Amino acid sequence: MFWLGFLTLLFPLTDLNNDDPSVPSSPQGLKPPNSRSVRSLEYSEEDRLPCQRDPLYVDFEEIGWSGWIISPRGYNAYHCKGSCPFPLGQNMRPTNHATVQSIINALKLTKGIETPCCVPDKLFSINLLYFDDDENVVLKQYDDMVAGSCGCH
């Protein structure tokens, strides 16, 4: 029963083609006369996309590391972007904590609690061939350099 009432609050029934003037066509028609309107936020189309992994090529010369890294010249680190809107579906790979945080945010139970963030939830390593401080050539595996997948956390 709680969820039915909660969903009604989140998704109010409206009929945009209703010609009856006694029925408000938007929630703003129900506001008290002196209430403040919600500040509009500008979001790009990308901000509205669900949490996803996108390419991010790192060129070692561009970031000033080509003087010590021999190979590779760069790599695809990927990055996570997008929103984690309520309700979080399993495709968003949410943690239990993110699910609870999302509910608290949607219900506005605690001020300042934001929606979960789209972040890497699997990270992979890469191998780098580089010069160390003594000019020795070293091959080393660096962990957590590539975002393998993204989720809402």
Secondary structure, DSSP 8 states (H G I E B T S, - for coil): -HHHHHHHHHS----TT---TTS-SSGGGGS-TT----------HHHHSBSEEE--EEETTTTT-TTTEEE-SEEE--EEESB--SS--GGG---HHHHHHHHHHHHT-STT-----EEEEEEEEEEEEEE-TTS-EEEEEEEEEEEEEEEE-
